[in-house]
Every structure is written in structure tokens, then in C-alpha cells.
Amino acid sequence: MFSISLYGSLTFPPQALKRFTPLIEAFLKGYYGKGLNAEIIKSMKLAELYIALKEILTSAKALCTENSPAIRLITILKIRRFKKAIKGIILPRLIT
């Protein structure tokens, strides 16, 4: 959830998404210690993919009921952020 909240945050510029990777890895190393390995990292990326897709679905459903232009814009920007994080960060880490 830590990485998902970073990916979905609109307070950071879109270019910052890739710079979160070292921060997230440092967080995981601190949390897991010596038990962190490639298998756990891949499991985390798979969980990130699931949660990011779920956030996109939830946001898309919210768009259908929202009338406020400002909230619709924020929701659309969040969806774009999650799509960019999936394509540029999460999927490449799952594939390699």
C-alpha cells in the first residue's frame, strides 16, 4: 500500500514515479531485513499490480456517478497515474 499511495499521489510530478523505486526498495529492506529476496519482491509487485488495477476500477466506477468537474478531473489524473505506474514500473519489474 505504501507504493500504491505514492503512485496515486497527485502531489508529486509525473516524472517522480520512477524515482520512487529506490525509496520503496529501501522501505522493503527495512521491513523484511535479511529475509528480502527476489521472490518476495516479485510477490510484492504482483500485489501492487492487483491493487493498482483495483484502484483504476474503483476510480472508473466513481467517474460514472460524479458530477463535479474538479473531482472528475482529479479522478482521471489518478487513473492516468496508476496506468503509468503499471506500464513503466510494476510490469517491467514483474517481467525481469
C-alpha positions as CSV (number, residue, x, y, z in Angstrom):
1,M,0.0,0.0,0.0
2,F,3.0,2.3,0.6
3,S,4.0,2.2,-3.1
4,I,0.4,2.4,-4.3
5,S,-0.2,5.6,-2.3
6,L,3.0,7.1,-3.8
7,Y,2.0,6.1,-7.3
8,G,-1.5,7.6,-6.9
9,S,-0.5,10.8,-5.2
10,L,-1.1,13.9,-7.3
11,T,1.3,16.0,-5.1
12,F,4.3,14.6,-7.0
13,P,5.1,15.4,-10.6
14,P,4.5,12.5,-13.0
15,Q,8.3,12.2,-13.7
16,A,8.8,11.3,-10.0
17,L,7.2,7.9,-10.4
18,K,10.4,6.1,-11.4
19,R,12.3,7.8,-8.6
20,F,10.1,6.1,-6.0
21,T,11.7,2.7,-6.8
22,P,14.8,3.2,-4.6
23,L,12.6,4.5,-1.8
24,I,10.2,1.6,-2.0
25,E,13.1,-0.9,-2.1
26,A,14.7,0.8,1.0
27,F,11.3,0.5,2.8
28,L,11.1,-3.2,1.9
29,K,14.7,-3.8,3.1
30,G,13.9,-2.1,6.4
31,Y,10.7,-4.1,6.8
32,Y,11.9,-7.5,5.8
33,G,15.6,-7.2,6.7
34,K,17.7,-10.1,5.6
35,G,14.6,-12.1,4.6
36,L,14.0,-9.9,1.5
37,N,14.7,-11.8,-1.7
38,A,13.8,-11.7,-5.4
39,E,10.7,-14.0,-4.8
40,I,9.3,-11.6,-2.2
41,I,9.9,-8.6,-4.4
42,K,8.1,-10.2,-7.3
43,S,5.2,-11.1,-5.0
44,M,5.0,-7.5,-3.9
45,K,5.0,-6.3,-7.5
46,L,2.2,-8.8,-8.3
47,A,0.2,-7.4,-5.3
48,E,1.0,-3.9,-6.5
49,L,-0.4,-4.7,-9.9
50,Y,-3.6,-6.1,-8.4
51,I,-4.1,-3.1,-6.1
52,A,-3.4,-0.6,-8.9
53,L,-5.9,-2.3,-11.2
54,K,-8.4,-2.3,-8.4
55,E,-7.8,1.4,-7.8
56,I,-8.4,2.1,-11.5
57,L,-11.6,0.1,-11.4
58,T,-12.9,1.9,-8.3
59,S,-12.0,5.3,-9.8
60,A,-13.7,4.4,-13.1
61,K,-16.8,3.5,-11.2
62,A,-16.7,6.8,-9.3
63,L,-16.5,8.7,-12.6
64,C,-19.9,7.3,-13.6
65,T,-21.6,8.9,-10.6
66,E,-19.6,12.1,-10.1
67,N,-20.9,15.4,-11.3
68,S,-18.3,17.8,-10.1
69,P,-15.8,18.7,-12.9
70,A,-13.0,19.2,-10.4
71,I,-13.4,15.8,-8.8
72,R,-13.8,14.2,-12.2
73,L,-10.5,15.8,-13.3
74,I,-8.7,14.6,-10.2
75,T,-10.1,11.1,-10.6
76,I,-9.0,11.0,-14.3
77,L,-5.5,12.2,-13.3
78,K,-5.3,9.4,-10.7
79,I,-6.3,6.8,-13.2
80,R,-3.6,8.0,-15.6
81,R,-1.0,7.9,-12.8
82,F,-1.9,4.3,-12.0
83,K,-1.8,3.3,-15.6
84,K,1.7,5.0,-16.0
85,A,2.9,3.2,-12.8
86,I,1.7,-0.1,-14.1
87,K,3.3,0.3,-17.5
88,G,6.5,1.9,-16.5
89,I,7.3,0.4,-13.1
90,I,5.2,-2.5,-12.0
91,L,5.1,-4.6,-15.2
92,P,8.8,-4.3,-16.1
93,R,9.7,-5.4,-12.6
94,L,7.4,-8.5,-12.9
95,I,8.8,-9.4,-16.3
96,T,12.5,-9.2,-15.4
